[in-house]
Amino acid sequence: MKVLHIVTFVLIIVGALNWGLVGLFDFNLVMRILGGAPGIEKLVYILVGISAVVEIFTHSKTCRMCKPDSPPSM
């Protein structure tokens, strides 16, 4: 489960950074890295979306700060 969390977290960060770059500078990092291969680019976007859905449903189980039995550490 930890590996799934790490992979989904990384994909969500990639997606968020890409949207930030698109919004600020009209620069699509995913398209630039993949050389404009539309099939692979679409697959990356699908994986980012699936990762977000997985994190929505599993975040409270994997996040140490969200568990009700442990106080958040700062």
All heavy atoms as a GROMACS GRO file, in nm:
protein
  564
    1MET      N    1   0.082  -0.119   0.000
    1MET     CA    2   0.000   0.000   0.000
    1MET      C    3   0.086   0.125   0.000
    1MET      O    4   0.049   0.226  -0.056
    1MET     CB    5  -0.092  -0.004   0.122
    1MET     CG    6  -0.195   0.106   0.122
    1MET     SD    7  -0.304   0.101  -0.019
    1MET     CE    8  -0.456   0.060   0.057
    2LYS      N    9   0.204   0.119   0.064
    2LYS     CA   10   0.292   0.234   0.069
    2LYS      C   11   0.342   0.271  -0.071
    2LYS      O   12   0.350   0.389  -0.105
    2LYS     CB   13   0.409   0.207   0.163
    2LYS     CG   14   0.498   0.327   0.181
    2LYS     CD   15   0.607   0.302   0.282
    2LYS     CE   16   0.692   0.426   0.296
    2LYS     NZ   17   0.793   0.412   0.399
    3VAL      N   18   0.374   0.172  -0.152
    3VAL     CA   19   0.422   0.198  -0.288
    3VAL      C   20   0.312   0.265  -0.370
    3VAL      O   21   0.339   0.362  -0.442
    3VAL     CB   22   0.470   0.068  -0.355
    3VAL    CG1   23   0.504   0.090  -0.500
    3VAL    CG2   24   0.589   0.010  -0.282
    4LEU      N   25   0.190   0.217  -0.357
    4LEU     CA   26   0.078   0.279  -0.428
    4LEU      C   27   0.061   0.424  -0.386
    4LEU      O   28   0.041   0.513  -0.470
    4LEU     CB   29  -0.052   0.201  -0.401
    4LEU     CG   30  -0.178   0.258  -0.465
    4LEU    CD1   31  -0.167   0.253  -0.616
    4LEU    CD2   32  -0.300   0.185  -0.416
    5HIS      N   33   0.073   0.451  -0.257
    5HIS     CA   34   0.061   0.588  -0.207
    5HIS      C   35   0.171   0.678  -0.265
    5HIS      O   36   0.144   0.790  -0.308
    5HIS     CB   37   0.066   0.590  -0.055
    5HIS     CG   38   0.067   0.726   0.004
    5HIS    ND1   39  -0.042   0.811  -0.003
    5HIS    CD2   40   0.162   0.795   0.070
    5HIS    CE1   41  -0.012   0.925   0.056
    5HIS    NE2   42   0.111   0.916   0.101
    6ILE      N   43   0.292   0.629  -0.268
    6ILE     CA   44   0.404   0.707  -0.321
    6ILE      C   45   0.384   0.737  -0.470
    6ILE      O   46   0.401   0.850  -0.515
    6ILE     CB   47   0.538   0.635  -0.296
    6ILE    CG1   48   0.568   0.634  -0.147
    6ILE    CG2   49   0.652   0.702  -0.373
    6ILE    CD1   50   0.684   0.544  -0.108
    7VAL      N   51   0.346   0.636  -0.546
    7VAL     CA   52   0.325   0.653  -0.690
    7VAL      C   53   0.211   0.752  -0.717
    7VAL      O   54   0.225   0.844  -0.799
    7VAL     CB   55   0.297   0.517  -0.759
    7VAL    CG1   56   0.252   0.536  -0.903
    7VAL    CG2   57   0.422   0.430  -0.753
    8THR      N   58   0.100   0.735  -0.647
    8THR     CA   59  -0.013   0.826  -0.670
    8THR      C   60   0.022   0.967  -0.626
    8THR      O   61  -0.014   1.064  -0.693
    8THR     CB   62  -0.140   0.778  -0.597
    8THR    OG1   63  -0.115   0.763  -0.458
    8THR    CG2   64  -0.190   0.647  -0.655
    9PHE      N   65   0.094   0.982  -0.516
    9PHE     CA   66   0.133   1.114  -0.469
    9PHE      C   67   0.222   1.184  -0.572
    9PHE      O   68   0.203   1.301  -0.603
    9PHE     CB   69   0.203   1.103  -0.334
    9PHE     CG   70   0.242   1.236  -0.276
    9PHE    CD1   71   0.147   1.317  -0.218
    9PHE    CD2   72   0.373   1.279  -0.280
    9PHE    CE1   73   0.182   1.440  -0.164
    9PHE    CE2   74   0.409   1.401  -0.227
    9PHE     CZ   75   0.313   1.482  -0.168
   10VAL      N   76   0.320   1.112  -0.625
   10VAL     CA   77   0.409   1.171  -0.726
   10VAL      C   78   0.330   1.212  -0.850
   10VAL      O   79   0.352   1.321  -0.905
   10VAL     CB   80   0.523   1.072  -0.761
   10VAL    CG1   81   0.600   1.117  -0.884
   10VAL    CG2   82   0.618   1.056  -0.644
   11LEU      N   83   0.240   1.127  -0.895
   11LEU     CA   84   0.160   1.161  -1.013
   11LEU      C   85   0.070   1.282  -0.988
   11LEU      O   86   0.053   1.366  -1.077
   11LEU     CB   87   0.076   1.041  -1.058
   11LEU     CG   88   0.153   0.933  -1.133
   11LEU    CD1   89   0.067   0.809  -1.151
   11LEU    CD2   90   0.201   0.985  -1.268
   12ILE      N   91   0.016   1.294  -0.869
   12ILE     CA   92  -0.066   1.410  -0.837
   12ILE      C   93   0.019   1.537  -0.837
   12ILE      O   94  -0.024   1.641  -0.888
   12ILE     CB   95  -0.139   1.390  -0.702
   12ILE    CG1   96  -0.246   1.283  -0.718
   12ILE    CG2   97  -0.199   1.520  -0.653
   12ILE    CD1   98  -0.305   1.236  -0.588
   13ILE      N   99   0.139   1.530  -0.784
   13ILE     CA  100   0.229   1.645  -0.784
   13ILE      C  101   0.265   1.683  -0.928
   13ILE      O  102   0.265   1.802  -0.964
   13ILE     CB  103   0.356   1.616  -0.701
   13ILE    CG1  104   0.320   1.596  -0.554
   13ILE    CG2  105   0.459   1.727  -0.717
   13ILE    CD1  106   0.253   1.714  -0.488
   14VAL      N  107   0.296   1.585  -1.010
   14VAL     CA  108   0.327   1.613  -1.152
   14VAL      C  109   0.208   1.682  -1.218
   14VAL      O  110   0.225   1.782  -1.290
   14VAL     CB  111   0.363   1.482  -1.226
   14VAL    CG1  112   0.364   1.502  -1.376
   14VAL    CG2  113   0.498   1.430  -1.179
   15GLY      N  114   0.089   1.632  -1.195
   15GLY     CA  115  -0.030   1.692  -1.254
   15GLY      C  116  -0.054   1.833  -1.206
   15GLY      O  117  -0.085   1.923  -1.284
   16ALA      N  118  -0.037   1.855  -1.076
   16ALA     CA  119  -0.057   1.989  -1.021
   16ALA      C  120   0.046   2.088  -1.074
   16ALA      O  121   0.012   2.201  -1.111
   16ALA     CB  122  -0.052   1.983  -0.868
   17LEU      N  123   0.172   2.046  -1.079
   17LEU     CA  124   0.275   2.135  -1.134
   17LEU      C  125   0.249   2.165  -1.281
   17LEU      O  126   0.267   2.279  -1.326
   17LEU     CB  127   0.414   2.071  -1.117
   17LEU     CG  128   0.467   2.067  -0.974
   17LEU    CD1  129   0.597   1.988  -0.969
   17LEU    CD2  130   0.488   2.207  -0.919
   18ASN      N  131   0.206   2.065  -1.356
   18ASN     CA  132   0.178   2.085  -1.497
   18ASN      C  133   0.064   2.186  -1.515
   18ASN      O  134   0.073   2.277  -1.597
   18ASN     CB  135   0.144   1.954  -1.566
   18ASN     CG  136   0.139   1.967  -1.716
   18ASN    OD1  137   0.237   2.009  -1.777
   18ASN    ND2  138   0.027   1.934  -1.776
   19TRP      N  139  -0.044   2.171  -1.436
   19TRP     CA  140  -0.155   2.266  -1.447
   19TRP      C  141  -0.113   2.406  -1.405
   19TRP      O  142  -0.157   2.506  -1.464
   19TRP     CB  143  -0.275   2.220  -1.364
   19TRP     CG  144  -0.359   2.124  -1.440
   19TRP    CD1  145  -0.376   1.992  -1.412
   19TRP    CD2  146  -0.434   2.150  -1.557
   19TRP    NE1  147  -0.458   1.935  -1.506
   19TRP    CE2  148  -0.496   2.031  -1.597
   19TRP    CE3  149  -0.457   2.264  -1.635
   19TRP    CZ2  150  -0.580   2.020  -1.707
   19TRP    CZ3  151  -0.539   2.254  -1.746
   19TRP    CH2  152  -0.599   2.134  -1.781
   20GLY      N  153  -0.027   2.416  -1.304
   20GLY     CA  154   0.024   2.546  -1.264
   20GLY      C  155   0.104   2.613  -1.375
   20GLY      O  156   0.088   2.732  -1.402
   21LEU      N  157   0.188   2.534  -1.440
   21LEU     CA  158   0.268   2.588  -1.552
   21LEU      C  159   0.180   2.626  -1.670
   21LEU      O  160   0.204   2.728  -1.736
   21LEU     CB  161   0.373   2.485  -1.594
   21LEU     CG  162   0.488   2.464  -1.496
   21LEU    CD1  163   0.572   2.345  -1.539
   21LEU    CD2  164   0.573   2.589  -1.486
   22VAL      N  165   0.078   2.546  -1.696
   22VAL     CA  166  -0.014   2.578  -1.806
   22VAL      C  167  -0.088   2.708  -1.774
   22VAL      O  168  -0.100   2.796  -1.859
   22VAL     CB  169  -0.114   2.463  -1.832
   22VAL    CG1  170  -0.226   2.506  -1.923
   22VAL    CG2  171  -0.042   2.342  -1.890
   23GLY      N  172  -0.135   2.721  -1.651
   23GLY     CA  173  -0.209   2.840  -1.614
   23GLY      C  174  -0.124   2.966  -1.611
   23GLY      O  175  -0.168   3.073  -1.654
   24LEU      N  176  -0.003   2.955  -1.560
   24LEU     CA  177   0.082   3.073  -1.547
   24LEU      C  178   0.154   3.112  -1.675
   24LEU      O  179   0.166   3.230  -1.708
   24LEU     CB  180   0.187   3.051  -1.437
   24LEU     CG  181   0.135   3.049  -1.294
   24LEU    CD1  182   0.246   3.005  -1.199
   24LEU    CD2  183   0.084   3.186  -1.255
   25PHE      N  184   0.206   3.012  -1.745
   25PHE     CA  185   0.295   3.041  -1.857
   25PHE      C  186   0.251   2.979  -1.990
   25PHE      O  187   0.325   2.986  -2.088
   25PHE     CB  188   0.437   2.991  -1.826
   25PHE     CG  189   0.491   3.044  -1.697
   25PHE    CD1  190   0.513   2.959  -1.590
   25PHE    CD2  191   0.520   3.178  -1.682
   25PHE    CE1  192   0.563   3.007  -1.470
   25PHE    CE2  193   0.571   3.228  -1.563
   25PHE     CZ  194   0.592   3.141  -1.456
   26ASP      N  195   0.135   2.914  -1.991
   26ASP     CA  196   0.088   2.842  -2.109
   26ASP      C  197   0.194   2.742  -2.158
   26ASP      O  198   0.221   2.730  -2.277
   26ASP     CB  199   0.050   2.941  -2.221
   26ASP     CG  200  -0.040   2.878  -2.325
   26ASP    OD1  201  -0.113   2.784  -2.290
   26ASP    OD2  202  -0.036   2.923  -2.441
   27PHE      N  203   0.257   2.673  -2.062
   27PHE     CA  204   0.364   2.578  -2.090
   27PHE      C  205   0.322   2.442  -2.039
   27PHE      O  206   0.302   2.422  -1.919
   27PHE     CB  207   0.493   2.622  -2.020
   27PHE     CG  208   0.608   2.527  -2.038
   27PHE    CD1  209   0.679   2.524  -2.157
   27PHE    CD2  210   0.646   2.442  -1.936
   27PHE    CE1  211   0.785   2.437  -2.173
   27PHE    CE2  212   0.752   2.354  -1.951
   27PHE     CZ  213   0.821   2.352  -2.071
   28ASN      N  214   0.308   2.345  -2.129
   28ASN     CA  215   0.267   2.210  -2.093
   28ASN      C  216   0.390   2.123  -2.078
   28ASN      O  217   0.450   2.077  -2.175
   28ASN     CB  218   0.173   2.153  -2.200
   28ASN     CG  219   0.109   2.023  -2.158
   28ASN    OD1  220   0.164   1.949  -2.078
   28ASN    ND2  221  -0.007   1.995  -2.214
   29LEU      N  222   0.431   2.099  -1.953
   29LEU     CA  223   0.552   2.023  -1.924
   29LEU      C  224   0.540   1.878  -1.969
   29LEU      O  225   0.636   1.821  -2.022
   29LEU     CB  226   0.582   2.030  -1.774
   29LEU     CG  227   0.708   1.960  -1.727
   29LEU    CD1  228   0.831   2.024  -1.789
   29LEU    CD2  229   0.716   1.963  -1.576
   30VAL      N  230   0.424   1.818  -1.950
   30VAL     CA  231   0.405   1.678  -1.990
   30VAL      C  232   0.423   1.663  -2.141
   30VAL      O  233   0.492   1.573  -2.188
   30VAL     CB  234   0.266   1.625  -1.945
   30VAL    CG1  235   0.239   1.487  -2.000
   30VAL    CG2  236   0.257   1.624  -1.793
   31MET      N  237   0.364   1.754  -2.216
   31MET     CA  238   0.378   1.749  -2.361
   31MET      C  239   0.524   1.771  -2.402
   31MET      O  240   0.576   1.704  -2.490
   31MET     CB  241   0.290   1.855  -2.427
   31MET     CG  242   0.292   1.848  -2.578
   31MET     SD  243   0.177   1.964  -2.656
   31MET     CE  244   0.255   2.119  -2.615
   32ARG      N  245   0.592   1.862  -2.332
   32ARG     CA  246   0.732   1.891  -2.365
   32ARG      C  247   0.821   1.771  -2.336
   32ARG      O  248   0.907   1.737  -2.415
   32ARG     CB  249   0.777   2.013  -2.285
   32ARG     CG  250   0.919   2.056  -2.307
   32ARG     CD  251   0.941   2.110  -2.446
   32ARG     NE  252   0.858   2.227  -2.466
   32ARG     CZ  253   0.901   2.342  -2.513
   32ARG    NH1  254   1.026   2.356  -2.544
   32ARG    NH2  255   0.819   2.441  -2.530
   33ILE      N  256   0.801   1.706  -2.222
   33ILE     CA  257   0.884   1.592  -2.184
   33ILE      C  258   0.860   1.473  -2.277
   33ILE      O  259   0.955   1.406  -2.318
   33ILE     CB  260   0.857   1.551  -2.038
   33ILE    CG1  261   0.914   1.656  -1.944
   33ILE    CG2  262   0.916   1.414  -2.007
   33ILE    CD1  263   0.879   1.634  -1.798
   34LEU      N  264   0.735   1.450  -2.312
   34LEU     CA  265   0.703   1.332  -2.393
   34LEU      C  266   0.715   1.358  -2.542
   34LEU      O  267   0.686   1.270  -2.623
   34LEU     CB  268   0.562   1.282  -2.359
   34LEU     CG  269   0.547   1.236  -2.213
   34LEU    CD1  270   0.403   1.201  -2.185
   34LEU    CD2  271   0.638   1.119  -2.184
   35GLY      N  272   0.754   1.476  -2.580
   35GLY     CA  273   0.778   1.505  -2.721
   35GLY      C  274   0.652   1.510  -2.805
   35GLY      O  275   0.657   1.492  -2.925
   36GLY      N  276   0.541   1.533  -2.743
   36GLY     CA  277   0.416   1.546  -2.818
   36GLY      C  278   0.358   1.413  -2.864
   36GLY      O  279   0.283   1.410  -2.960
   37ALA      N  280   0.393   1.303  -2.797
   37ALA     CA  281   0.333   1.173  -2.828
   37ALA      C  282   0.194   1.171  -2.767
   37ALA      O  283   0.180   1.151  -2.646
   37ALA     CB  284   0.419   1.059  -2.774
   38PRO      N  285   0.089   1.194  -2.846
   38PRO     CA  286  -0.045   1.212  -2.790
   38PRO      C  287  -0.098   1.091  -2.713
   38PRO      O  288  -0.167   1.108  -2.613
   38PRO     CB  289  -0.133   1.243  -2.910
   38PRO     CG  290  -0.053   1.215  -3.031
   38PRO     CD  291   0.091   1.206  -2.991
   39GLY      N  292  -0.066   0.972  -2.754
   39GLY     CA  293  -0.115   0.853  -2.684
   39GLY      C  294  -0.056   0.841  -2.545
   39GLY      O  295  -0.127   0.814  -2.448
   40ILE      N  296   0.074   0.862  -2.535
   40ILE     CA  297   0.142   0.853  -2.405
   40ILE      C  298   0.100   0.971  -2.316
   40ILE      O  299   0.079   0.955  -2.196
   40ILE     CB  300   0.295   0.848  -2.423
   40ILE    CG1  301   0.334   0.723  -2.501
   40ILE    CG2  302   0.365   0.849  -2.288
   40ILE    CD1  303   0.479   0.715  -2.540
   41GLU      N  304   0.088   1.088  -2.376
   41GLU     CA  305   0.045   1.206  -2.301
   41GLU      C  306  -0.094   1.184  -2.240
   41GLU      O  307  -0.117   1.213  -2.124
   41GLU     CB  308   0.044   1.327  -2.394
   41GLU     CG  309   0.017   1.458  -2.326
   41GLU     CD  310   0.020   1.574  -2.423
   41GLU    OE1  311   0.069   1.559  -2.536
   41GLU    OE2  312  -0.029   1.680  -2.384
   42LYS      N  313  -0.183   1.130  -2.320
   42LYS     CA  314  -0.319   1.101  -2.271
   42LYS      C  315  -0.315   0.999  -2.158
   42LYS      O  316  -0.386   1.012  -2.058
   42LYS     CB  317  -0.407   1.051  -2.385
   42LYS     CG  318  -0.551   1.032  -2.347
   42LYS     CD  319  -0.636   0.998  -2.466
   42LYS     CE  320  -0.782   0.987  -2.427
   42LYS     NZ  321  -0.868   0.964  -2.542
   43LEU      N  322  -0.228   0.898  -2.171
   43LEU     CA  323  -0.213   0.797  -2.067
   43LEU      C  324  -0.166   0.861  -1.936
   43LEU      O  325  -0.216   0.827  -1.828
   43LEU     CB  326  -0.115   0.688  -2.112
   43LEU     CG  327  -0.085   0.578  -2.010
   43LEU    CD1  328  -0.210   0.499  -1.977
   43LEU    CD2  329   0.026   0.488  -2.061
   44VAL      N  330  -0.071   0.954  -1.944
   44VAL     CA  331  -0.023   1.023  -1.824
   44VAL      C  332  -0.137   1.098  -1.757
   44VAL      O  333  -0.155   1.092  -1.636
   44VAL     CB  334   0.094   1.117  -1.857
   44VAL    CG1  335   0.126   1.209  -1.739
   44VAL    CG2  336   0.218   1.037  -1.897
   45TYR      N  337  -0.217   1.168  -1.836
   45TYR     CA  338  -0.330   1.243  -1.780
   45TYR      C  339  -0.432   1.149  -1.715
   45TYR      O  340  -0.487   1.180  -1.610
   45TYR     CB  341  -0.398   1.328  -1.887
   45TYR     CG  342  -0.311   1.440  -1.937
   45TYR    CD1  343  -0.304   1.468  -2.072
   45TYR    CD2  344  -0.236   1.517  -1.850
   45TYR    CE1  345  -0.225   1.572  -2.119
   45TYR    CE2  346  -0.157   1.621  -1.896
   45TYR     CZ  347  -0.151   1.648  -2.030
   45TYR     OH  348  -0.073   1.750  -2.075
   46ILE      N  349  -0.456   1.034  -1.776
   46ILE     CA  350  -0.548   0.936  -1.719
   46ILE      C  351  -0.492   0.883  -1.587
   46ILE      O  352  -0.565   0.871  -1.488
   46ILE     CB  353  -0.575   0.822  -1.818
   46ILE    CG1  354  -0.658   0.874  -1.936
   46ILE    CG2  355  -0.642   0.703  -1.751
   46ILE    CD1  356  -0.668   0.778  -2.052
   47LEU      N  357  -0.363   0.854  -1.583
   47LEU     CA  358  -0.300   0.804  -1.460
   47LEU      C  359  -0.303   0.908  -1.349
   47LEU      O  360  -0.324   0.875  -1.232
   47LEU     CB  361  -0.157   0.759  -1.488
   47LEU     CG  362  -0.143   0.633  -1.572
   47LEU    CD1  363   0.004   0.607  -1.604
   47LEU    CD2  364  -0.205   0.513  -1.504
   48VAL      N  365  -0.285   1.036  -1.384
   48VAL     CA  366  -0.294   1.143  -1.284
   48VAL      C  367  -0.436   1.148  -1.227
   48VAL      O  368  -0.455   1.160  -1.106
   48VAL     CB  369  -0.253   1.279  -1.345
   48VAL    CG1  370  -0.290   1.394  -1.252
   48VAL    CG2  371  -0.104   1.281  -1.374
   49GLY      N  372  -0.536   1.138  -1.313
   49GLY     CA  373  -0.674   1.139  -1.267
   49GLY      C  374  -0.708   1.021  -1.179
   49GLY      O  375  -0.772   1.035  -1.074
   50ILE      N  376  -0.664   0.903  -1.218
   50ILE     CA  377  -0.686   0.782  -1.138
   50ILE      C  378  -0.615   0.796  -1.004
   50ILE      O  379  -0.669   0.758  -0.900
   50ILE     CB  380  -0.640   0.656  -1.214
   50ILE    CG1  381  -0.732   0.628  -1.332
   50ILE    CG2  382  -0.633   0.536  -1.121
   50ILE    CD1  383  -0.682   0.521  -1.426
   51SER      N  384  -0.495   0.852  -1.005
   51SER     CA  385  -0.420   0.872  -0.881
   51SER      C  386  -0.496   0.962  -0.785
   51SER      O  387  -0.499   0.938  -0.664
   51SER     CB  388  -0.283   0.933  -0.910
   51SER     OG  389  -0.205   0.844  -0.984
   52ALA      N  390  -0.558   1.067  -0.837
   52ALA     CA  391  -0.636   1.156  -0.753
   52ALA      C  392  -0.754   1.082  -0.689
   52ALA      O  393  -0.780   1.098  -0.569
   52ALA     CB  394  -0.686   1.276  -0.833
   53VAL      N  395  -0.820   1.000  -0.766
   53VAL     CA  396  -0.934   0.924  -0.714
   53VAL      C  397  -0.886   0.825  -0.607
   53VAL      O  398  -0.948   0.812  -0.501
   53VAL     CB  399  -1.008   0.850  -0.827
   53VAL    CG1  400  -1.113   0.755  -0.773
   53VAL    CG2  401  -1.072   0.951  -0.922
   54VAL      N  402  -0.776   0.757  -0.633
   54VAL     CA  403  -0.721   0.662  -0.534
   54VAL      C  404  -0.687   0.735  -0.406
   54VAL      O  405  -0.719   0.689  -0.296
   54VAL     CB  406  -0.597   0.589  -0.591
   54VAL    CG1  407  -0.522   0.514  -0.482
   54VAL    CG2  408  -0.638   0.495  -0.703
   55GLU      N  409  -0.623   0.851  -0.415
   55GLU     CA  410  -0.586   0.927  -0.296
   55GLU      C  411  -0.708   0.976  -0.220
   55GLU      O  412  -0.706   0.983  -0.098
   55GLU     CB  413  -0.495   1.044  -0.332
   55GLU     CG  414  -0.351   1.004  -0.352
   55GLU     CD  415  -0.288   0.942  -0.228
   55GLU    OE1  416  -0.296   1.000  -0.119
   55GLU    OE2  417  -0.232   0.833  -0.242
   56ILE      N  418  -0.813   1.013  -0.290
   56ILE     CA  419  -0.936   1.057  -0.223
   56ILE      C  420  -0.988   0.947  -0.131
   56ILE      O  421  -1.028   0.974  -0.017
   56ILE     CB  422  -1.044   1.096  -0.326
   56ILE    CG1  423  -1.007   1.229  -0.392
   56ILE    CG2  424  -1.182   1.104  -0.261
   56ILE    CD1  425  -1.093   1.263  -0.512
   57PHE      N  426  -0.983   0.823  -0.176
   57PHE     CA  427  -1.040   0.713  -0.099
   57PHE      C  428  -0.942   0.650  -0.001
   57PHE      O  429  -0.984   0.583   0.093
   57PHE     CB  430  -1.097   0.607  -0.193
   57PHE     CG  431  -1.221   0.653  -0.262
   57PHE    CD1  432  -1.219   0.686  -0.397
   57PHE    CD2  433  -1.340   0.666  -0.193
   57PHE    CE1  434  -1.333   0.730  -0.462
   57PHE    CE2  435  -1.455   0.711  -0.256
   57PHE     CZ  436  -1.452   0.743  -0.392
   58THR      N  437  -0.812   0.666  -0.021
   58THR     CA  438  -0.715   0.599   0.067
   58THR      C  439  -0.634   0.694   0.153
   58THR      O  440  -0.558   0.649   0.238
   58THR     CB  441  -0.618   0.513  -0.016
   58THR    OG1  442  -0.541   0.597  -0.101
   58THR    CG2  443  -0.691   0.407  -0.095
   59HIS      N  444  -0.649   0.823   0.133
   59HIS     CA  445  -0.564   0.920   0.205
   59HIS      C  446  -0.574   0.906   0.356
   59HIS      O  447  -0.471   0.905   0.425
   59HIS     CB  448  -0.599   1.063   0.162
   59HIS     CG  449  -0.519   1.165   0.235
   59HIS    ND1  450  -0.388   1.192   0.202
   59HIS    CD2  451  -0.550   1.244   0.340
   59HIS    CE1  452  -0.343   1.285   0.284
   59HIS    NE2  453  -0.439   1.319   0.368
   60SER      N  454  -0.692   0.895   0.408
   60SER     CA  455  -0.707   0.889   0.554
   60SER      C  456  -0.645   0.763   0.613
   60SER      O  457  -0.608   0.762   0.731
   60SER     CB  458  -0.854   0.899   0.594
   60SER     OG  459  -0.925   0.790   0.543
   61LYS      N  460  -0.630   0.659   0.535
   61LYS     CA  461  -0.567   0.536   0.583
   61LYS      C  462  -0.416   0.545   0.580
   61LYS      O  463  -0.348   0.481   0.661
   61LYS     CB  464  -0.611   0.417   0.498
   61LYS     CG  465  -0.757   0.385   0.510
   61LYS     CD  466  -0.794   0.273   0.415
   61LYS     CE  467  -0.944   0.254   0.414
   61LYS     NZ  468  -0.986   0.164   0.308
   62THR      N  469  -0.360   0.622   0.488
   62THR     CA  470  -0.214   0.627   0.472
   62THR      C  471  -0.151   0.750   0.535
   62THR      O  472  -0.031   0.751   0.560
   62THR     CB  473  -0.176   0.623   0.323
   62THR    OG1  474  -0.239   0.732   0.256
   62THR    CG2  475  -0.216   0.492   0.260
   63CYS      N  476  -0.227   0.852   0.564
   63CYS     CA  477  -0.173   0.977   0.617
   63CYS      C  478  -0.160   0.967   0.769
   63CYS      O  479  -0.257   0.945   0.839
   63CYS     CB  480  -0.262   1.095   0.579
   63CYS     SG  481  -0.203   1.252   0.645
   64ARG      N  482  -0.039   0.986   0.820
   64ARG     CA  483  -0.016   0.980   0.964
   64ARG      C  484  -0.086   1.093   1.037
   64ARG      O  485  -0.131   1.077   1.149
   64ARG     CB  486   0.133   0.983   0.994
   64ARG     CG  487   0.201   0.852   0.961
   64ARG     CD  488   0.346   0.859   0.994
   64ARG     NE  489   0.414   0.903   0.871
   64ARG     CZ  490   0.532   0.958   0.865
   64ARG    NH1  491   0.600   0.981   0.973
   64ARG    NH2  492   0.584   0.992   0.749
   65MET      N  493  -0.094   1.210   0.977
   65MET     CA  494  -0.156   1.325   1.043
   65MET      C  495  -0.308   1.316   1.045
   65MET      O  496  -0.372   1.380   1.126
   65MET     CB  497  -0.112   1.454   0.975
   65MET     CG  498   0.035   1.482   0.994
   65MET     SD  499   0.085   1.639   0.924
   65MET     CE  500  -0.001   1.751   1.029
   66CYS      N  501  -0.367   1.236   0.956
   66CYS     CA  502  -0.513   1.227   0.947
   66CYS      C  503  -0.571   1.117   1.034
   66CYS      O  504  -0.692   1.110   1.050
   66CYS     CB  505  -0.554   1.204   0.802
   66CYS     SG  506  -0.514   1.344   0.696
   67LYS      N  507  -0.488   1.031   1.088
   67LYS     CA  508  -0.538   0.922   1.172
   67LYS      C  509  -0.589   0.980   1.303
   67LYS      O  510  -0.520   1.058   1.368
   67LYS     CB  511  -0.429   0.818   1.198
   67LYS     CG  512  -0.394   0.738   1.075
   67LYS     CD  513  -0.293   0.632   1.107
   67LYS     CE  514  -0.260   0.558   0.979
   67LYS     NZ  515  -0.160   0.456   1.000
   68PRO      N  516  -0.709   0.941   1.343
   68PRO     CA  517  -0.768   0.998   1.465
   68PRO      C  518  -0.696   0.957   1.593
   68PRO      O  519  -0.703   1.025   1.693
   68PRO     CB  520  -0.911   0.946   1.464
   68PRO     CG  521  -0.909   0.828   1.375
   68PRO     CD  522  -0.797   0.849   1.278
   69ASP      N  523  -0.623   0.844   1.593
   69ASP     CA  524  -0.560   0.796   1.716
   69ASP      C  525  -0.423   0.857   1.743
   69ASP      O  526  -0.366   0.836   1.848
   69ASP     CB  527  -0.550   0.644   1.713
   69ASP     CG  528  -0.470   0.593   1.594
   69ASP    OD1  529  -0.452   0.669   1.498
   69ASP    OD2  530  -0.427   0.477   1.598
   70SER      N  531  -0.367   0.932   1.648
   70SER     CA  532  -0.236   0.991   1.670
   70SER      C  533  -0.242   1.142   1.650
   70SER      O  534  -0.295   1.189   1.551
   70SER     CB  535  -0.133   0.929   1.576
   70SER     OG  536  -0.167   0.956   1.443
   71PRO      N  537  -0.186   1.218   1.744
   71PRO     CA  538  -0.187   1.364   1.728
   71PRO      C  539  -0.089   1.404   1.619
   71PRO      O  540   0.012   1.338   1.597
   71PRO     CB  541  -0.140   1.414   1.865
   71PRO     CG  542  -0.065   1.302   1.924
   71PRO     CD  543  -0.126   1.175   1.867
   72PRO      N  544  -0.118   1.512   1.546
   72PRO     CA  545  -0.028   1.556   1.442
   72PRO      C  546   0.104   1.604   1.501
   72PRO      O  547   0.107   1.668   1.605
   72PRO     CB  548  -0.102   1.671   1.374
   72PRO     CG  549  -0.210   1.711   1.468
   72PRO     CD  550  -0.236   1.596   1.559
   73SER      N  551   0.213   1.569   1.435
   73SER     CA  552   0.345   1.614   1.479
   73SER      C  553   0.389   1.731   1.392
   73SER      O  554   0.367   1.733   1.273
   73SER     CB  555   0.445   1.501   1.469
   73SER     OG  556   0.454   1.455   1.339
   74MET      N  557   0.450   1.826   1.453
   74MET     CA  558   0.492   1.945   1.380
   74MET      C  559   0.640   1.955   1.377
   74MET      O  560   0.714   1.922   1.452
   74MET     CB  561   0.433   2.071   1.442
   74MET     CG  562   0.286   2.069   1.448
   74MET     SD  563   0.226   2.178   1.322
   74MET     CE  564   0.053   2.143   1.332
   0.00000   0.00000   0.00000
